[in-house]
């Protein structure tokens, strides 16, 4: 075979002929109908992008080989051809790609909340692209700017913790109906100073605060006897 394009003229080429063609040029895979597994692998070994040009779609072995790439090689491959993302079945690879370039998120169909969160952690601009952010994405955004919690109607404990860790006054952003014992406990665990902002904290909340720092007792108006005993 003088040229890899000759494979197109051969009716029902043998595996040997197919291999000869892809060895001359990996792109020959696009001219072969129903290439064998060995032929697909031979083309892929020359260029990862070959997986995109397998007529009828790549075999399972080829997809597995693609998903077994190391993070560095995978990152380079995706940077060169983002369309390869459609063959990814390992979430950790997608996260690696996003860490390398957060804008990749725009190329991922039906990206999960966790993947959007990864993009937001890399760059806050990603948050502007999310139509309906889930908890993980909102937590990532709040980690950048705690004041975002003010725009969340019913923030979760995880969101509150992310906000309080930056400024304990973030607790005051919670509506009265959201100031449940669960939320109070999460707040004082993140920063014991939140006890100062909790109105009539339960014994459990008081105890959690003083466990973090006994100085918290000074800010409890009517401490439970068990809390006082613990601090003495």
Number of C-alpha atoms within 10 A of each C-alpha: 10 8 11 21 17 13 22 16 10 12 9 13 15 13 14 10 17 27 25 20 26 26 18 15 16 24 22 24 28 18 20 25 15 16 23 17 14 15 24 25 23 19 27 22 15 14 14 21 20 23 22 18 18 24 14 9 13 20 15 10 13 21 16 14 13 19 16 13 14 10 17 12 11 21 21 13 19 20 15 11 13 16 14 20 19 11 15 16 13 11 12 12 20 23 21 16 25 23 18 18 16 22 16 18 24 15 13 18 9 9 12 16 17 17 21 27 25 22 28 28 22 18 17 18 14 20 19 9 13 15 7 10 18 14 16 19 25 26 27 24 27 25 22 18 14 22 16 17 24 16 9 13 10 13 19 17 17 17 24 24 26 24 28 26 16 17 15 23 15 22 22 14 18 18 13 8 7 16 17 13 14 13 20 27 25 22 31 29 21 20 20 24 22 24 27 18 18 20 11 13 22 16 15 14 24 27 24 22 30 23 18 15 15 17 14 21 21 12 16 20 11 14 18 16 9 11 21 15 9 13 14 6
